[in-house]
Amino acid sequence: MARPPNNVLIAFSIHLFTASGAFWAFLALVAAAEFRFTNMWFWLGIALLVDGVDGPMARYFNVKAVLPNWSGEMLDSIVDYVTFVLIPAFALYQSGFLEEYASFLCAALIVCTSAIYYADTRMKSRDNCFIGFPVCWNMLVFTLFVMEPGWYVAFGVVIVSAALTFAPILFVHPVRVKTWRELTLGIFAIWGFCGGVALYCGYFGLEVPSLFKIGIAVSGIYLYCVGFVMQYLGRVA
């Protein structure tokens, strides 16, 4: 299939589309400050959707070559840090989900380890896996909000994930890792659908049905662990 012609307007529009994630982040932060966590997760979900499609768009329209003085990677990292890290850490603290000392400790670990991770130029493997936990705190904290485990369980999950940030363990990128891509994308779609149902229930003050909680938990465990399984089997490097 022929590539589209280079177009500065299209390329810059894609950068603006990526930057819109900062606006969704702002709306999410306002919602979290007002204890409207369902609204917060909705706006973060929009930001996650933007993050999922802007990369393929940028590559298809050759944005890096058309606008070499604008770093899409830097822009993406700035928005991702706010939406993936800062706001979920604030939500975990603001919600009172953990004991007060645990909230401060978890927030400190999340924001500091993630900042160091973003500065690591070796965060990607040859097969486009992330090396170490890829600071997807938005998905992890959302799962904790839906599942509502004991605070000590949530505390342990955060501690382990923060430690794995620096571990030589691979985590998949659902779109860019070719190994088992169809299966992983399908599982990710299940997680997204179940998450959408959870948000719908939260908006109307309804209890999330157990089936969808199980869907979020099982698909989340798959996405969390499948990279290590691939690594163990020698399918990725």
Phi, psi and omega in degrees: 000131182293142178284149178291153178295150177297132183219118184295319182297315179296317182298315181291327177297325178293320174300318178296322177298316176299316181295337179299339176302330178293325178290318176297325177296319178299315178297321179295320180295318177299316180297318180294321179296332180262012178063025176261074190288329176298316177297320179301313181294328177298312180294322176293329176295321176298317179297322178295322177297316178300316181296331182283334186251343184290326179297306177302323178297315181297319180290321181295319181267010173055044186299322183299323179280326182288321181235073186293341181272357178246122183268105176295326179297316179295315179300316180297319181294321179298311181294318181298321181298320180290313187278325182275333192240295192297310182291317174301322178296318178295319180297320180297320177288312186295329186288340185072018183295328180251165170300153189301315181295324180291324179298313180296317181296314180297316179299317179297315179296317183297308186288325183282313180295325180291320178299318178294321181298316180295336180277350183277116181285355181255024186289344182247141175272177179299329182266016178069020169280157171275138176264111188091163180304124190274039175048036176277057183292335177300314180290320183292313181292323176300316178300319178296320178299318183286316185284332179051057176286175174300152185299329181291328176293313178300319179299315180296320179298318180294315181299313181297316181295320177298320179294322181290347175305327184254011182270149178280049181246138184269142174235138186281148162266117189302333184264318192269342178277121186285327182297125178056031186301314183299316179296314182295319177296322177296316178296319178297322177296321176297315178301316180295320180294313179296323176296321177297320177296319178298318178295319178300315180295319180296323181295324181261010177069029182261155174285134178289124180303145183302324181303319183282329173296317178297320179300317178295316183295311184292313180294325177294319177296319177301309182297328181288323190255343190295328178298318179294322178297314177301317180298316181296324181276356181075023182273342178223161180210000000 
